[in-house]
Amino acid sequence: MRVGVYLDLRNPDQWRRPWAEHYAQSLEWIEEAERLGADSVWLSEHHFFEDGYLPQPLTFAAAVAARTHRMRIGTAILLAPLRSALQIAEEAAVVDCLSGGRLDLGLGAGYVAREFDAYGVDPGRRYSRTDQRVREIRALLAGGQLSPPPIQTPLPLWLGYQGPQGAARAGRLGVGLLTLNRASLAPYQEGLREGGYDPDTAQMAGLVSAVVSDDPESARERLLPHIAHQLNTYREAGAGRKVRPITPEMLRQEPAAGRTFQAAEVMTPEALVARVAEEIKGLPAHEVYFWLSIAGMPDDLVQRHLELLCGEVRPRLACLPEP
């Protein structure tokens, strides 16, 4: 099993670095993750977030490719309906060349209305457009007309569909599925059958929303403002308006019945390994990835998180039985 890190390059006002410094520091953290043994880095995408969420993941992936040597570079996810298939395929091929064949291209449909408005795309057709992008990108990457062509043949394609219906769509397209949702496995495998693919080729990967610490209680207290910020921006983006903010005090309380938000957890290496082992049991999970940093979290917590993740969690997860 591969173990990776996941980042969105948030730079919130209350902890803001100058932008050039922030991007340089993010690249240094990725280099440090590779040095410590991380197998991959995954990049996400959103637009118009006040904290500067990464808007162009393949552009940043090119910089990562130039600064790393071994780790794989993935998008989780690139918003496929907002771009043409040719643009995505050409940029992906360039990154694959720069990285020596280390790109995993993860695509998703998106959900934030203002992003679709800005690109002039109908959000009501986002799933059908994303499915079509997969077909078109696959044909372009394999068709021999791209210059430069990708190094990997085929280049790994993934879909970040979270629910059962999306999982079936990913299966029919014969691509990997970026979720660890157990309820998605059966429809994903059935979709593979419907698409003429062997269900035993199913591949799942996904985010485990956790940070590792020697002292989780102390680290979590320091991280609560960062976790609250992260949750609030996601909720506001989905709602398209200001919402009643989650506060650190709310996160200190026991989860209420019907709570609709899932805060990142802070755990010891032992607890995290046990949680992941339980979460992926019986799934064709070939990779898990974890936050590299949450919304400008303190550098000392990032460093120790990476050390424990790569030095203690990764070796134990590598010993889990093959899916």
Steps between C-alpha positions, in 0.01 A plus 500: 500500500620847413478778757487859381433858600222728380503878484290789379745788561267703723653819636241651740517868600561433868811288430591642160848492352592703191369300206837427340633386837194284559536320166874456553439360848238259365748365247756458779248303706437271202874446459522423871215251471683322217825500698321341795348229281155614386391316186286773345364852513144584396382849403147638511319786323257779582453858381429830678560371852607789722790297634643434156409136440712363215321593172727327245626163628680388184698824492616437854553132420758603240697679772470195725627281215809717466572491874446129571646176371303202624155580639195480280303819430122488491204732461217437744332653333523708181161654411448337163179678386673840511764419238522350154627146467787618281624748760492238775666233287778731380578631849489147642742378233744782579489421873546130429809581291644739759450241775639205306161326496370567850160663442163368619222705340199520730191675365181612669171673425512782756214651697563874558253708296718811467779296339265381226364852453852639457584244231160526331420132555161351586537326840198284421706310243817470708491122537430426135770752401748338737425153363547635148830662598629161615419347162650790308815527712561127481471512120732801475764347727497175306449641152853605416414859406623669818846652494658428736323173569472371857763256618251265665291282271230508615517799731307412821156662509283536810158644578419670828136390513390448859153344487383161370362639172830672424688184593303305241583766240869472583478124462334520160784726388761257633689752714617509860270635770618769739295412804524263796123492539411136561152550356660585165679168451210281380366755247855569383564132435162462331582800282827336400307190392253710301786680329666175399778519759611237748362598844823369650676798340318735741731758657402739777699772672401793715550755773510411867435830676753475779818649641756298698647619829690370803259701717164510321317690773747789503538504120125493443451801726750696292340378176137577587498850344652358180254211485207736561621728221527210258151372580342843473644574157378168360152557646475853364619394155237229483224728629602794284452738794617577850403235754503489877867428566631197680715615790786329682270475801247304296777262394598445863154364576384146442353457150130578502245268346453584134820704473569552133869589512798273548798661668852378439622276781832520685631156594802304613669283236361186663144632503520618142632167371216320680244740353632467145520121524136488603392753238659321206433142609354314204549792261732496196675800659842544342574839651402730784603861538488744788500877539848645473381816675160632605432867422831652603569272795824568694823383337613294799177299486541446125857377545416255778189382316712417194765326708245278674294440188797388292711345774239311702163490322622421149712193592212349699249557225739340253473181705122475460375211285467563127145601396 
